[in-house]
Amino acid sequence: MNKFKKEQNCDFFSNGIYELAYVGEGGEEQLFSVTTSIHNVAFSDDDDDDFSSSGVAVRVFDMIAEKWRTLLKDGIQSTEQLTGEGAPSNEKKLQAGTEYMESIMEMTASEELDSMEYPESVNDSIRGDS
């Protein structure tokens, strides 16, 4: 995570979804998944559309709780961009090991897949009986 500087502009939250480490008034640290991106926000009639980030607070949409939150900048400890342009690529995390891929290839080349039994509803839809 990147250390957050309270004097920093919070417009970057519109670039995607961020994980945010936040320490509230009680001193307990919480992790939030937040954004201000219109592509990820669920709007409702009671949302405060007129709020803009101030010098001491920022209004973000909590992706887990599915509601808007106003957070004090002093409480934001660090941020990490999870999605959106500029987010680190997860390509390496998604690559499977060669042994795993070889076992998948062996299984697909064998008759194991042909001999698998499927639920009756799947067999019907495959044959076009549905």
PyMOL commands that place a pseudoatom at each C-alpha (Angstrom):
pseudoatom trace, name=CA, resn=MET, resi=1, chain=A, elem=C, hetatm=0, pos=[0.000, 0.000, 0.000]
pseudoatom trace, name=CA, resn=ASN, resi=2, chain=A, elem=C, hetatm=0, pos=[1.053, 3.560, -0.631]
pseudoatom trace, name=CA, resn=LYS, resi=3, chain=A, elem=C, hetatm=0, pos=[1.314, 5.978, 2.282]
pseudoatom trace, name=CA, resn=PHE, resi=4, chain=A, elem=C, hetatm=0, pos=[-1.387, 8.635, 2.078]
pseudoatom trace, name=CA, resn=LYS, resi=5, chain=A, elem=C, hetatm=0, pos=[-0.590, 12.326, 2.483]
pseudoatom trace, name=CA, resn=LYS, resi=6, chain=A, elem=C, hetatm=0, pos=[-3.541, 14.299, 3.843]
pseudoatom trace, name=CA, resn=GLU, resi=7, chain=A, elem=C, hetatm=0, pos=[-2.708, 17.332, 1.689]
pseudoatom trace, name=CA, resn=GLN, resi=8, chain=A, elem=C, hetatm=0, pos=[-3.087, 15.182, -1.426]
pseudoatom trace, name=CA, resn=ASN, resi=9, chain=A, elem=C, hetatm=0, pos=[-6.053, 15.680, -3.764]
pseudoatom trace, name=CA, resn=CYS, resi=10, chain=A, elem=C, hetatm=0, pos=[-8.444, 12.704, -3.602]
pseudoatom trace, name=CA, resn=ASP, resi=11, chain=A, elem=C, hetatm=0, pos=[-9.663, 12.886, -7.196]
pseudoatom trace, name=CA, resn=PHE, resi=12, chain=A, elem=C, hetatm=0, pos=[-7.666, 9.731, -7.941]
pseudoatom trace, name=CA, resn=PHE, resi=13, chain=A, elem=C, hetatm=0, pos=[-10.421, 7.617, -6.289]
pseudoatom trace, name=CA, resn=SER, resi=14, chain=A, elem=C, hetatm=0, pos=[-12.370, 8.050, -9.544]
pseudoatom trace, name=CA, resn=ASN, resi=15, chain=A, elem=C, hetatm=0, pos=[-9.740, 5.996, -11.435]
pseudoatom trace, name=CA, resn=GLY, resi=16, chain=A, elem=C, hetatm=0, pos=[-11.001, 2.643, -10.102]
pseudoatom trace, name=CA, resn=ILE, resi=17, chain=A, elem=C, hetatm=0, pos=[-11.415, 0.700, -6.879]
pseudoatom trace, name=CA, resn=TYR, resi=18, chain=A, elem=C, hetatm=0, pos=[-8.937, 1.285, -4.068]
pseudoatom trace, name=CA, resn=GLU, resi=19, chain=A, elem=C, hetatm=0, pos=[-8.187, -0.530, -0.843]
pseudoatom trace, name=CA, resn=LEU, resi=20, chain=A, elem=C, hetatm=0, pos=[-7.908, 2.052, 1.873]
pseudoatom trace, name=CA, resn=ALA, resi=21, chain=A, elem=C, hetatm=0, pos=[-6.463, 1.565, 5.390]
pseudoatom trace, name=CA, resn=TYR, resi=22, chain=A, elem=C, hetatm=0, pos=[-8.313, 3.903, 7.726]
pseudoatom trace, name=CA, resn=VAL, resi=23, chain=A, elem=C, hetatm=0, pos=[-7.978, 4.622, 11.449]
pseudoatom trace, name=CA, resn=GLY, resi=24, chain=A, elem=C, hetatm=0, pos=[-11.179, 5.981, 12.953]
pseudoatom trace, name=CA, resn=GLU, resi=25, chain=A, elem=C, hetatm=0, pos=[-11.743, 8.064, 16.076]
pseudoatom trace, name=CA, resn=GLY, resi=26, chain=A, elem=C, hetatm=0, pos=[-11.581, 4.968, 18.282]
pseudoatom trace, name=CA, resn=GLY, resi=27, chain=A, elem=C, hetatm=0, pos=[-8.115, 4.102, 16.993]
pseudoatom trace, name=CA, resn=GLU, resi=28, chain=A, elem=C, hetatm=0, pos=[-9.253, 0.897, 15.307]
pseudoatom trace, name=CA, resn=GLU, resi=29, chain=A, elem=C, hetatm=0, pos=[-7.856, 0.283, 11.825]
pseudoatom trace, name=CA, resn=GLN, resi=30, chain=A, elem=C, hetatm=0, pos=[-10.325, -0.703, 9.132]
pseudoatom trace, name=CA, resn=LEU, resi=31, chain=A, elem=C, hetatm=0, pos=[-9.858, -1.677, 5.498]
pseudoatom trace, name=CA, resn=PHE, resi=32, chain=A, elem=C, hetatm=0, pos=[-12.312, -0.295, 2.972]
pseudoatom trace, name=CA, resn=SER, resi=33, chain=A, elem=C, hetatm=0, pos=[-12.726, -0.962, -0.737]
pseudoatom trace, name=CA, resn=VAL, resi=34, chain=A, elem=C, hetatm=0, pos=[-13.719, 2.451, -2.068]
pseudoatom trace, name=CA, resn=THR, resi=35, chain=A, elem=C, hetatm=0, pos=[-14.220, 4.403, -5.265]
pseudoatom trace, name=CA, resn=THR, resi=36, chain=A, elem=C, hetatm=0, pos=[-15.813, 7.495, -6.704]
pseudoatom trace, name=CA, resn=SER, resi=37, chain=A, elem=C, hetatm=0, pos=[-15.859, 6.041, -10.231]
pseudoatom trace, name=CA, resn=ILE, resi=38, chain=A, elem=C, hetatm=0, pos=[-19.299, 6.356, -11.802]
pseudoatom trace, name=CA, resn=HIS, resi=39, chain=A, elem=C, hetatm=0, pos=[-18.776, 2.894, -13.328]
pseudoatom trace, name=CA, resn=ASN, resi=40, chain=A, elem=C, hetatm=0, pos=[-18.696, 1.242, -9.884]
pseudoatom trace, name=CA, resn=VAL, resi=41, chain=A, elem=C, hetatm=0, pos=[-21.101, 3.330, -7.807]
pseudoatom trace, name=CA, resn=ALA, resi=42, chain=A, elem=C, hetatm=0, pos=[-24.706, 2.456, -7.052]
pseudoatom trace, name=CA, resn=PHE, resi=43, chain=A, elem=C, hetatm=0, pos=[-26.664, 5.700, -6.899]
pseudoatom trace, name=CA, resn=SER, resi=44, chain=A, elem=C, hetatm=0, pos=[-29.946, 6.096, -5.072]
pseudoatom trace, name=CA, resn=ASP, resi=45, chain=A, elem=C, hetatm=0, pos=[-32.326, 8.968, -4.420]
pseudoatom trace, name=CA, resn=ASP, resi=46, chain=A, elem=C, hetatm=0, pos=[-30.871, 9.645, -0.969]
pseudoatom trace, name=CA, resn=ASP, resi=47, chain=A, elem=C, hetatm=0, pos=[-27.250, 10.017, -2.141]
pseudoatom trace, name=CA, resn=ASP, resi=48, chain=A, elem=C, hetatm=0, pos=[-25.654, 13.373, -1.503]
pseudoatom trace, name=CA, resn=ASP, resi=49, chain=A, elem=C, hetatm=0, pos=[-24.631, 14.322, -5.053]
pseudoatom trace, name=CA, resn=ASP, resi=50, chain=A, elem=C, hetatm=0, pos=[-23.577, 17.831, -4.018]
pseudoatom trace, name=CA, resn=PHE, resi=51, chain=A, elem=C, hetatm=0, pos=[-20.755, 16.689, -1.735]
pseudoatom trace, name=CA, resn=SER, resi=52, chain=A, elem=C, hetatm=0, pos=[-17.248, 17.379, -2.957]
pseudoatom trace, name=CA, resn=SER, resi=53, chain=A, elem=C, hetatm=0, pos=[-13.997, 16.518, -1.228]
pseudoatom trace, name=CA, resn=SER, resi=54, chain=A, elem=C, hetatm=0, pos=[-12.924, 19.170, 1.196]
pseudoatom trace, name=CA, resn=GLY, resi=55, chain=A, elem=C, hetatm=0, pos=[-9.579, 19.895, 2.753]
pseudoatom trace, name=CA, resn=VAL, resi=56, chain=A, elem=C, hetatm=0, pos=[-10.317, 17.612, 5.708]
pseudoatom trace, name=CA, resn=ALA, resi=57, chain=A, elem=C, hetatm=0, pos=[-12.703, 14.951, 4.388]
pseudoatom trace, name=CA, resn=VAL, resi=58, chain=A, elem=C, hetatm=0, pos=[-13.418, 12.859, 1.328]
pseudoatom trace, name=CA, resn=ARG, resi=59, chain=A, elem=C, hetatm=0, pos=[-16.698, 11.283, 0.214]
pseudoatom trace, name=CA, resn=VAL, resi=60, chain=A, elem=C, hetatm=0, pos=[-16.232, 7.777, -1.208]
pseudoatom trace, name=CA, resn=PHE, resi=61, chain=A, elem=C, hetatm=0, pos=[-18.466, 4.849, -2.082]
pseudoatom trace, name=CA, resn=ASP, resi=62, chain=A, elem=C, hetatm=0, pos=[-17.803, 1.798, 0.131]
pseudoatom trace, name=CA, resn=MET, resi=63, chain=A, elem=C, hetatm=0, pos=[-17.951, -1.159, -2.274]
pseudoatom trace, name=CA, resn=ILE, resi=64, chain=A, elem=C, hetatm=0, pos=[-18.521, -3.756, 0.468]
pseudoatom trace, name=CA, resn=ALA, resi=65, chain=A, elem=C, hetatm=0, pos=[-21.218, -1.928, 2.447]
pseudoatom trace, name=CA, resn=GLU, resi=66, chain=A, elem=C, hetatm=0, pos=[-22.663, -0.500, -0.790]
pseudoatom trace, name=CA, resn=LYS, resi=67, chain=A, elem=C, hetatm=0, pos=[-23.098, 2.972, 0.662]
pseudoatom trace, name=CA, resn=TRP, resi=68, chain=A, elem=C, hetatm=0, pos=[-21.442, 6.367, 0.668]
pseudoatom trace, name=CA, resn=ARG, resi=69, chain=A, elem=C, hetatm=0, pos=[-19.015, 7.248, 3.477]
pseudoatom trace, name=CA, resn=THR, resi=70, chain=A, elem=C, hetatm=0, pos=[-17.401, 10.494, 4.485]
pseudoatom trace, name=CA, resn=LEU, resi=71, chain=A, elem=C, hetatm=0, pos=[-13.887, 9.820, 5.763]
pseudoatom trace, name=CA, resn=LEU, resi=72, chain=A, elem=C, hetatm=0, pos=[-11.536, 12.264, 7.427]
pseudoatom trace, name=CA, resn=LYS, resi=73, chain=A, elem=C, hetatm=0, pos=[-8.281, 12.566, 5.511]
pseudoatom trace, name=CA, resn=ASP, resi=74, chain=A, elem=C, hetatm=0, pos=[-6.379, 12.435, 8.817]
pseudoatom trace, name=CA, resn=GLY, resi=75, chain=A, elem=C, hetatm=0, pos=[-7.625, 8.862, 9.278]
pseudoatom trace, name=CA, resn=ILE, resi=76, chain=A, elem=C, hetatm=0, pos=[-6.477, 7.586, 5.883]
pseudoatom trace, name=CA, resn=GLN, resi=77, chain=A, elem=C, hetatm=0, pos=[-3.212, 5.748, 6.422]
pseudoatom trace, name=CA, resn=SER, resi=78, chain=A, elem=C, hetatm=0, pos=[-2.557, 4.216, 3.011]
pseudoatom trace, name=CA, resn=THR, resi=79, chain=A, elem=C, hetatm=0, pos=[-4.167, 3.359, -0.311]
pseudoatom trace, name=CA, resn=GLU, resi=80, chain=A, elem=C, hetatm=0, pos=[-3.675, 0.750, -3.014]
pseudoatom trace, name=CA, resn=GLN, resi=81, chain=A, elem=C, hetatm=0, pos=[-5.304, 0.831, -6.429]
pseudoatom trace, name=CA, resn=LEU, resi=82, chain=A, elem=C, hetatm=0, pos=[-6.957, -2.528, -7.173]
pseudoatom trace, name=CA, resn=THR, resi=83, chain=A, elem=C, hetatm=0, pos=[-8.706, -1.873, -10.502]
pseudoatom trace, name=CA, resn=GLY, resi=84, chain=A, elem=C, hetatm=0, pos=[-8.804, 0.683, -13.276]
pseudoatom trace, name=CA, resn=GLU, resi=85, chain=A, elem=C, hetatm=0, pos=[-6.242, 2.369, -15.445]
pseudoatom trace, name=CA, resn=GLY, resi=86, chain=A, elem=C, hetatm=0, pos=[-2.920, 2.571, -13.697]
pseudoatom trace, name=CA, resn=ALA, resi=87, chain=A, elem=C, hetatm=0, pos=[-3.584, -0.431, -11.423]
pseudoatom trace, name=CA, resn=PRO, resi=88, chain=A, elem=C, hetatm=0, pos=[-0.768, -2.970, -11.251]
pseudoatom trace, name=CA, resn=SER, resi=89, chain=A, elem=C, hetatm=0, pos=[-1.216, -5.893, -13.616]
pseudoatom trace, name=CA, resn=ASN, resi=90, chain=A, elem=C, hetatm=0, pos=[-2.318, -9.163, -12.046]
pseudoatom trace, name=CA, resn=GLU, resi=91, chain=A, elem=C, hetatm=0, pos=[-1.181, -11.093, -15.110]
pseudoatom trace, name=CA, resn=LYS, resi=92, chain=A, elem=C, hetatm=0, pos=[1.654, -12.872, -13.275]
pseudoatom trace, name=CA, resn=LYS, resi=93, chain=A, elem=C, hetatm=0, pos=[-0.665, -13.878, -10.431]
pseudoatom trace, name=CA, resn=LEU, resi=94, chain=A, elem=C, hetatm=0, pos=[-3.008, -15.585, -12.890]
pseudoatom trace, name=CA, resn=GLN, resi=95, chain=A, elem=C, hetatm=0, pos=[-0.397, -17.670, -14.675]
pseudoatom trace, name=CA, resn=ALA, resi=96, chain=A, elem=C, hetatm=0, pos=[-0.634, -21.357, -13.900]
pseudoatom trace, name=CA, resn=GLY, resi=97, chain=A, elem=C, hetatm=0, pos=[2.441, -23.479, -13.295]
pseudoatom trace, name=CA, resn=THR, resi=98, chain=A, elem=C, hetatm=0, pos=[3.661, -25.756, -16.068]
pseudoatom trace, name=CA, resn=GLU, resi=99, chain=A, elem=C, hetatm=0, pos=[2.929, -28.935, -14.076]
pseudoatom trace, name=CA, resn=TYR, resi=100, chain=A, elem=C, hetatm=0, pos=[-0.687, -27.881, -13.578]
pseudoatom trace, name=CA, resn=MET, resi=101, chain=A, elem=C, hetatm=0, pos=[-1.125, -27.017, -17.240]
pseudoatom trace, name=CA, resn=GLU, resi=102, chain=A, elem=C, hetatm=0, pos=[0.458, -30.306, -18.344]
pseudoatom trace, name=CA, resn=SER, resi=103, chain=A, elem=C, hetatm=0, pos=[-1.946, -32.278, -16.147]
pseudoatom trace, name=CA, resn=ILE, resi=104, chain=A, elem=C, hetatm=0, pos=[-4.904, -30.381, -17.639]
pseudoatom trace, name=CA, resn=MET, resi=105, chain=A, elem=C, hetatm=0, pos=[-3.638, -31.097, -21.153]
pseudoatom trace, name=CA, resn=GLU, resi=106, chain=A, elem=C, hetatm=0, pos=[-3.196, -34.796, -20.344]
pseudoatom trace, name=CA, resn=MET, resi=107, chain=A, elem=C, hetatm=0, pos=[-6.709, -34.998, -18.945]
pseudoatom trace, name=CA, resn=THR, resi=108, chain=A, elem=C, hetatm=0, pos=[-8.262, -33.325, -21.971]
pseudoatom trace, name=CA, resn=ALA, resi=109, chain=A, elem=C, hetatm=0, pos=[-6.315, -35.591, -24.321]
pseudoatom trace, name=CA, resn=SER, resi=110, chain=A, elem=C, hetatm=0, pos=[-7.513, -38.685, -22.484]
pseudoatom trace, name=CA, resn=GLU, resi=111, chain=A, elem=C, hetatm=0, pos=[-10.950, -40.201, -22.534]
pseudoatom trace, name=CA, resn=GLU, resi=112, chain=A, elem=C, hetatm=0, pos=[-11.645, -39.068, -18.951]
pseudoatom trace, name=CA, resn=LEU, resi=113, chain=A, elem=C, hetatm=0, pos=[-13.714, -36.109, -20.102]
pseudoatom trace, name=CA, resn=ASP, resi=114, chain=A, elem=C, hetatm=0, pos=[-15.788, -38.252, -22.457]
pseudoatom trace, name=CA, resn=SER, resi=115, chain=A, elem=C, hetatm=0, pos=[-16.621, -40.687, -19.685]
pseudoatom trace, name=CA, resn=MET, resi=116, chain=A, elem=C, hetatm=0, pos=[-17.726, -38.017, -17.193]
pseudoatom trace, name=CA, resn=GLU, resi=117, chain=A, elem=C, hetatm=0, pos=[-21.375, -38.143, -16.208]
pseudoatom trace, name=CA, resn=TYR, resi=118, chain=A, elem=C, hetatm=0, pos=[-23.308, -34.901, -16.232]
pseudoatom trace, name=CA, resn=PRO, resi=119, chain=A, elem=C, hetatm=0, pos=[-26.573, -34.092, -14.449]
pseudoatom trace, name=CA, resn=GLU, resi=120, chain=A, elem=C, hetatm=0, pos=[-29.647, -35.043, -16.482]
pseudoatom trace, name=CA, resn=SER, resi=121, chain=A, elem=C, hetatm=0, pos=[-30.547, -31.396, -17.192]
pseudoatom trace, name=CA, resn=VAL, resi=122, chain=A, elem=C, hetatm=0, pos=[-27.117, -30.821, -18.767]
pseudoatom trace, name=CA, resn=ASN, resi=123, chain=A, elem=C, hetatm=0, pos=[-27.438, -33.947, -20.917]
pseudoatom trace, name=CA, resn=ASP, resi=124, chain=A, elem=C, hetatm=0, pos=[-30.873, -32.772, -22.117]
pseudoatom trace, name=CA, resn=SER, resi=125, chain=A, elem=C, hetatm=0, pos=[-29.607, -29.325, -23.062]
pseudoatom trace, name=CA, resn=ILE, resi=126, chain=A, elem=C, hetatm=0, pos=[-26.609, -30.831, -24.876]
pseudoatom trace, name=CA, resn=ARG, resi=127, chain=A, elem=C, hetatm=0, pos=[-28.912, -33.082, -26.921]
pseudoatom trace, name=CA, resn=GLY, resi=128, chain=A, elem=C, hetatm=0, pos=[-31.400, -30.252, -27.455]
pseudoatom trace, name=CA, resn=ASP, resi=129, chain=A, elem=C, hetatm=0, pos=[-34.205, -31.995, -25.514]
pseudoatom trace, name=CA, resn=SER, resi=130, chain=A, elem=C, hetatm=0, pos=[-35.042, -28.970, -23.379]
for i in range(1, 130): cmd.bond("trace and resi %d" % i, "trace and resi %d" % (i + 1))
show_as sticks, trace
zoom trace
